[in-house]
Amino acid sequence: MTVPYPTVSPTSSEGAELVARAREIVPMLARHAAESEQHRCLAEESLKALTDSGMFRLLTPHRYGGYEVSLRTFLDVTSTLAEGDGASSWLVSVCNSCAWMASLFPQKAQDDVFGATRDTIVSGVVAPTAETRRVDGGLRVSGRWYYNSGSWHADWAVVGVPITASSGEVIDQGLALVPASDYTVEETWFVAGMSATGSNCLVAKDIFIPDHRIISVPPLIDGTHPTEHDEHSLYRSAFAPFVSTVVIGPQLGLGRAALEFVTSKASDKAIAFTFYERQSDSTAFQVDVAEAALKIDTAHLHAYRVADTIDQGAAHGQLPDHLTRARLRADLGHVVENIGAAINLLLHVHGSAAFAESNPLQRIWRDASVAARHAVIQPSIGKEVYGKALLGVDEKITPML
């Protein structure tokens, strides 16, 4: 059976087309998922299919051959990809997010990144784990940035840097655009899940970054983007909520994939040490499957509420107020909690066979578990942020709001 879920807004014909393209390559992504995981980078066939189908151009500006899709459509596309392979979906999600960040820079910087080819892949790490010094026309930068998803495949990276004055004093936090020729990749990503994302460490040693490829972060968080093309609503989206929400699509698709797998096997699989020759005949199994499905439904409802709120704010050129942004942060954590609980329950009812290396359910479980630990979607922090906002407690604990 195929479990139905709401997908693209019916008014988005382009979005429907992109979801259809994603759906078409899902079986191929699934076939190469184990190979990608083994080699800790996407299989060549998977990378080519994602590139050829435009999956890395979802958030790139139209003028460079991109699609500028809404955040809601973005979740529909990336969640569909995750039904085939969580790592492929994660890379599409994160690299598109980094392309979106690159699209907030002034036009000259955007031309540097997207001007040579429409299929530019951008990776990135926002944390400013670097040292800089001011020189004529820009900064000299040395740094190490973990965990850079897509490190093996990216043409450019957007990285966090401290902005220093000529005196050496740190005066601001910035984002900088760096071509792949200016950094090296140190292989550090040896993990239990999402192995194929190649989320390694980028290393730069005394590179020069010109001023036009450096922007200040605080104005981004406050709703001011330096691009000259803010007439396009996508690039007016609230910065912190937007970059946090993009990593939720893989969670939704992995939850759907787990439910689809378990229900598809239920009529052919017995329950050990019972008289049930088919799991689907057991009332206890039926109840647990329904509970898992409802948790996945709940995750979708919260994820779509987040996306719709951000899209609507962008359409009106308005940064959502503090309480709304706090709720969005809590919503994202609630998505993670519900998907994780649903997958754990489905593993339990499917039985010990779920942990066989040949069973895709164990990879779904591992990929979802690792992805859920991303700092911007931690449930407890989201609840704390929202609780403080609801109670009027004026204590800022994160800039990502």
N, C-alpha and C positions, 0 to 999 in steps of 0.2 A: 504494500500500500504506500501511497505518497501522502504525507501529512501536509495539509494545506496551511499556508501562512500568507498574510497580507504582504504584497510586495510593492511595486511601484505605484505612485499616485497615477490615477487614470488620465490625468492631464499631461503626463510626461511621455510623449511618444519616443523621444530620444532615450529616455531612461529605460523604457520597456525594451528597446532595441539592445541597449547595453547589457541588461539583465539576460536577454536571450543569448547574446554572445557569450556571456559568462557561463550560462547553463550548458551551452554547446561544448565547452572545453572541460567541464567538470569530470566526465569519465576519464579523460586523458590525464588530468591532474591526479586523480585517484590512482591510476596505474603506475605513475612515477613517484608517488609519495614516499614509498619505502626507499627507493634509490636516492631521492633527494635527501632524505634523512640520513642515510648511510654516509653520504659524501659531505654533509653539512652545508650544502648550497643547492639551489634549485637545479634539477636536471635540465639539460640543454633544451629538451623538447618542451618542458613546462615553461621555461623562460621565453622561448620563442613564441609559444602560443599566447602567453599573456601579453607580450609586446605586440604581436601582429593583430591581436584583437582590440588593441587600444587601452588595455587595462591600466597602463602606467600614465595615461593622459587624462584620467577622469577629472582631475582638479587643475589641470594646466589651462591657461587662458586660450580662448578661441583663436586669438591672433597668432598663436604658435602651433595650431593644429589640435588643441585640447578641446574638452567637452564642457568644462565649467558646470558639472552636475551639482544639483542640490545635495545637501548633507543626507537628506532622507534617501534619495536615489543612491548615493554612495554606499549607505548601509545595505541597501537591497543588493547591489552588485557584489560587494565584498563578502557579504554573508552567503551569497550563492556560491562564490568561489570556494569558500571554506567547506562546503558540503563535499568537495573533492579533495582538498588538501588545506589544512589549517595554515601551514607555513606559507604557501603561495598567497593565500588571502592576507596574511599578516604583512608580507612584503608589499603587496599592492596597497594595503592600507597605509603603512608607514611611509613608503616612498611617495605616494600621492600627497600625504600630509606635508612632507618636506617640499614637494613641488609647489604646494599651496603657499607654504612659507616663503619660498623663493619668489612667488608672484606678488608678495607684499613689498618687495624691494623696489627701488626706482627702476624705470625702464631700462637704463643703461646696464644695470646688473642683470635684469631679466634677459636682455639680448645676449649677454655673455653665456647664460645658462641654457636658454632654449633656442638661440638663434641658429646653431649649427645643424640640429636635427630635431624633428618633432618627437622623437622617441627617447629623449633625455630621461635618465633615471637619476633621481636625487635621493640621497640618504641623509641621515642627520642625527645629531644629539644636541639638545638645547642646553644642557648643563655646561656652565662656563669653566671647564676643567683645563685651563690653559694659562700661560703667562704671555703678556704682551708688552711691547714698548712702542711709543709713538715715534714715527719717522715722517719725513716729508711725504705727504700724499697718502698715508695709511698707517698700518700697524705691522710690526714684525711679530710673528706668533709662533710659539712652540706649545704643543699640547698633546694630550691623550684623551680620547673620547670613547667611553663605554656607554651603552652597548649599541653599536651602530648596525641596525638591521639593514640588510641589503648591501653590506660592505663589498661583497665580491662582484656585484653587478652595477654599482652606481658610477655615473659619470661625474657627478658633483656631490658635495656634501654641504649641508647647512649646519654650522656648529656654534655653540655658545662660546663667547669670549669676553673677558673683562676689557673694558675700554679704558685706556690709560691716557693721562695728560703727558706733556713733554717732561714734566717733573718726575714721572714714574708713578704718580698717585692714581689709584683706580677711581674713576669718576662716574662710571656707568657700567651696565651690563648690556652686551650686544649679541647679535647674531651675525655670522659672517658666512659668505659663500666661498667655497674652496673647490677648485677642480681636482679630479682624482689624481692628476699628474703631480700635485703638490703634497700628497700624503701617501703613507704606506699603510697596509693592513696587517695588523698583528693578530694571528689566529689565537683567540682566547675563548671561543664559544664552544665549550664542551659541556653539554647540558642534557637534562632528562627529556625535554620537550622543545618543540619549535627549533629543532636542530638545524633544519634546512634554511632558516632565515639568515644564517651567517652573521649573527649580531656580534661581530668582532670589535676590536679596538682600533680606532684610527689614530695614527701617529703623525704629527707634523713637527718639523724641526726648523725653526727660524725662517719661516716662509713669509713672504710679503703679501698682504691683503690690502688692496686699494680702498680708499674711503667709500667709493660708490658701492662696494660690496659689503658694507658694514652698516647695520641699523641698530637703533636702541630698542631694548625689550620693554621697559616700562610703558612707553606710549602704546605699544601693541596691546598690552594687557588692559590699558585704559580705553581702548577702542580707536586709537589713531594709527592708521596704516600709511606708510610713506609712498605707496604706489600712486602714480598719476592716473591710474585707471580704476578709481573707486566707484565709477558709475556701474560697474559690474557687481551685483549684490553679493556674489560668493566671496569677494575679497573685502567685504565689510563685516564678515562673520566675526563674532566675539572670539578673540584669539585663544585664550586658555580653554574655554568650553569646546571649541572646535577641535583643537589638536588632541584633546582628551577623548572626544567622542569617536574619532576615526578608528581607534583600536577596538571598538566594540563590535564592529561587523563580524570579524572572525569568531567571536564568542557565539553570536546568534547562529551562524552557520554550523559551527561544531555541535551545538545543542541539537539542531535539527537533524544533523547527520547521525548522531547517536540514537535519537529516537527512531529515525527511519530504519537504521540497522537492526535495532532490537525488535521492533515490531515486525520487520520482514522475516525474521527467523523464528518468531514465536509459534507458528503453526507447525514447524518441523522439529522443534527442540523439546525434549522432555524435561521435567523437573525431577532431578535426582532424588532418590529415596522417598518418592511419593508415587501415587498411582496415576498421576497426570502424564500422559504420553505427549501432550502438547501444552506448552506454557500458556497459550492463548485460552485454554479451557479453565484455568485457575482464576477464581475470583480474586485471590490475593495478588496475583500477577496483574490482573486487569486494573485493580485499584492503584497499584504502584505505577503502572504505565500512565494512567490518567493523571496521577499526581505529578509525575515528571513532565508530562505534556503541559499541564497548567503552569508549572514553574517556567517552562520555556515560553509559553504565551505571555506570562507576566514580564519576563525579560524583554520581549518584543515591544510590549506596550510602553514600558519605561524608556526603552531606547528610542522609539519613534517619537515619544513626547519630547525627549531631549532634542532630537534632530529638528522636529517641527518648530520648537521654540527658537532655536538658533537660526533656522532658515527665515522665520518670520521677522526676527530682529534685524537680520541682514537686509531683508527686502525693504524695511522701513528705515534703514540706516541708524538703528538704535541699539546701544549696548544694553542687554537685559540688566535689570537692577540687581543689587547685591543679593537679596533674598532669592530671587529667581536663579541666579548663577550658583548659589549655594545648593539649591534644590537639584539643579542639573548635576552637580558633582555627586550628590547622594544618589540620584537616579542611576548614574553609571555604576556605582558600587553595588547597587541593588541588582542591576543586570548581571554582574559578575557572580554575585552570591546565588542567584536563582539558576543560572546556567550550570555553575559548579555543582549545586545540590542535585539538579536534574540528572546530570551525567553520572554522578556517584550513585544515584538510585538506579539508573539504568544498568550500570555495571553490576550492581548487586543482584538485580533480578535476572540479568542474562546469565550469570553464573561464572564459574572459574574459567570457562573457555574465553571469557573476555580478555584474559591476560596472556593468551597465546601470542607469540610474536607475529604470527600470520593473521591475527585478528585485527582489523582496522580500528576496532573500538578502543583498544589500549593506546593507540597513537592519538586518537581523538581526546581521550582522557588526559594524556600527558601534555599534548599541545595546549589544550584549554587551561590546564592547571598552571603551566608556565606563563602563558599569556595573561592570565588573571592576576599575576603578581606585578604587573606594570604599576609604577608608583602613582600615575595619575588617576587610576581607577580603584585604589584601595578602598574597600567598603568602610572600614572603621574611620578613616580620615574623612571620607565623604559624609558620614553620619555626624561626626563631630562638627564639621564645618556647617552643616545644615542646622544642627541643634543650636549652635551658638547664634546663628542668624535668626532662628525662630524665637529665641529667648532674648534677643537684643544684646548679647554679650559681644562687646567690641574688642575682640582679640583675633588678630590675623595670624593664622598658622601656616598658610601656604600662599605663594604668589600665583599659583595656577588656579585662578578662580575668575 
